[in-house]
Amino acid sequence: MAMHHAGQMFAGGGETQIVVTRGVHQYVIYDSAIRVGRDREGHRPLQFASGLMVLQGGTHLTDVNCRPSEANFIDSKVVAGYMPSGEYVWHKGMGPASLPPITRR
């Protein structure tokens, strides 16, 4: 079993991940805050998303969304003290639409 943390900055925010790899399976706990669109007053409010993504051999099996919160629960500075950094795992809903929703093998 191996663990690492990863992060990806986006134009309107970013995402932090904790990735656990065991055999052919990858378990990705993610937490993101991004700004998309504008509200009626012209503001760009933050939208939060958290969840668990499971991959098998690089193939996306499931993505379970947790209830939205008003604050990120993964503190990237804290996890950096406990595990090495590694590769970000792209998934559905994050990044350019042309990118596949799967990760490295």
N, C-alpha and C positions, 0 to 999 in steps of 0.2 A: 504494500500500500504506500502511496506517495501523496503528499499534500503540497499545495502552493497557493499563493494569493496572486491575483491579477487585477488590473484596472484598465479602463479605457475612458479617455476624455472625449466628450462630444461637444459640438458647438454650443449646446445649451445645457451642459451638465456633464454627467459621467456615470460610470458604473464600477462597482467593486465586486470581486468574486473570491470565493474560497473554493478551490477545486480539489477533489479527492479522486484519485485514480486507483482502482483495484482490479487487476486483471484487464479485461476488455471493457469494463464499465467505468464511466466518469460521472461523478455527482458534483453538480455545480450549484452552490448557494450564491445567489446574486442579490444585489441591492443597488437600485439606480434612482437618480433624480435628474430629470431632463426638462427643458423648457420647449414646448411645442405649441404652435399656434398662438392666438391672442384671444383674451376675453373681450367682453363688450366694451370695457373701458380702455382697451388697447394694451393692457398689461400682458406679460408672458409668464403666467404662473408655473411654478414647479409641479411636475407630476412625478409621483413616487411609485416604484414597482419593486417588489421583492418576491423571491420564490426559489424553487428547487428544480433544476433541470437534470434529466438523466439521459446519458448517451451510452450506446453499446457499440463498440468498434467504430466510433465516429458517426454512428447513425442516431439521430434524435429519436428518443423513445417517448418522453413526456416532459411537460413543463407545468409544474403546479405553482400557481400564483398564490402568494400569501396575501392577506388583507392589506390594503394600502396603509401606510403609516405617515405621519407628518415628519418623521425624522429617520435618517438612515440608521440601520442597526449594525452594519459592519463598519467598524472604524479602521480604515486602511493603515493608519499609523500604528495602531495596536497590533493588528495581525502581522505587520511587517516584522515585528519583534519576535514572533513565534514561528514563522515559516518562511521559506524562500519565495521570491517572486518567480512567476512563470508566465506562460502564454495565456492570453485572454481567449475565452471560448465564445465565439460569435453565436448568437441564437436569434430566433424569430423576434421581430419587433425592435431589434437594436442594430444600428449601423445602416449603411446604404442598402437599398432594396436588392441590388445586384449581388450582394454577398450571400452565400449559402448559409442556411441556419444550422450548420454543423461545424465541427472543429477539426483540429489536426488528428492524425491517427497515431 
